[in-house]
Amino acid sequence: MSLVPPLSPPTHADEEPLFADMAGDINVSLEFFPPKSDAMEVQLWEAIEALAPLDPSFVSVTYGAGGSTRERTHATVARLVRETSLVPAAHLTCVGASRGEIGEIADRYWDAGVRHLVALRGDPPPSAGGRFVPHPDGYANAAELVAGLAARHPFELSVAAYPEVHPEATSAQADLDNLKRKVDAGASRAITQFFFSTDAYFRFLDRALAAGITVPILPGIMPVTNLSGIRRMGGNVQIPDWLERMFAGLDDRPGSRALVAAVVAADMCRRLYNGGVRDFHFYTLNRADQAFAICQLLGVRPKETV
C-alpha cells in the first residue's frame, strides 16, 4: 500500500500564471540619462524608440552631479520635443549655478516647449567631497528651487521623495518636513528613490498623508542590473536578504540576471498594484528590454509609435 497521499487537483488560481489578471490600467513614466558619447546616444535613442509605443505619461532626463550634463540634458530634451510626441520632463538642480543662471535655463526650456521640470537639490560634484554647498547667489535647497521655478513660468514640477529617508536627513521626520516644504512651494508630484520593500513605500505614503501631503507620490522602480551598482546608487536603501539570494551566482551571467531582475521588479509592481498604486516610474538606465518586459507582465501593451 502506498504511503504517498493522493495529489489534489490544482485550483483555478494555480492554473493561471502570476500576472495573468493584470489589466494594464496603469500609467507609466520613464527616466533616461543624457548620453556621454556617440555610441551612448545611439543606445539612448534606440531605447526611447522601443519604449515610446508604451505611451508613457512623461519621460524624464537626468542632470549630472554638479550640473555636469547640463547641455546634453537640454539637447536630449529639445530633441524629444522636436522629433517625438513624448512629454519630456527635464531635471534641473541647484548645484553650481546662480538663481539667474537657473532662471535662464528654465526660460530656454519653456521656449523649447518643455512644460514639466523635475526640481532637485542635486548631488554635489566629486570635488566637493560629497558635501552640498549652495552657490553664493543660488538656491539653498529644492524647496527654494521649486518656488523660483513656479514664479518664473507655470511649469508642472516634480520633486524627489525618499521612502527610506534621504541619507543626509537628520531624521525621517525632518526628511518628511522637507518634502512638505517642496509641495507647499508648488510641486505637483513626487517621485521616490528606488526601493525593494513595498511595506516601506506604503508606510511612507501613510506618513505623508498624515503630514498633509496629498500630491501623487510615484514609486520609482529600478530593475537590478547589478547588485553592487544598486548598493552604490542607494546607500540608504535596504537590500533584503531574499534579493541577495535571487542574484547570488549571477555576476557573470548578464542575460540570466536581466531576466530575474525583470520578474522581481514586475512582482513588486504587482504587489504595489494590489495596494492601489496605478502610477509607476521606471529608471531605465537607457535600456529598453527590462522596462518593456515589466510593462508586458503588468498588462501594458504598445500603442502609438514615436
Helices and strands as residue ranges (DSSP letters): H 12-15, E 27-32, H 38-51, G 52-54, E 59-61, G 65-67, H 70-83, E 88-93, H 99-111, E 116-120, G 126-128, H 142-152, E 156-161, H 172-185, E 189-194, H 198-210, E 217-221, H 227-233, H 241-247, H 254-274, E 279-283, H 289-297
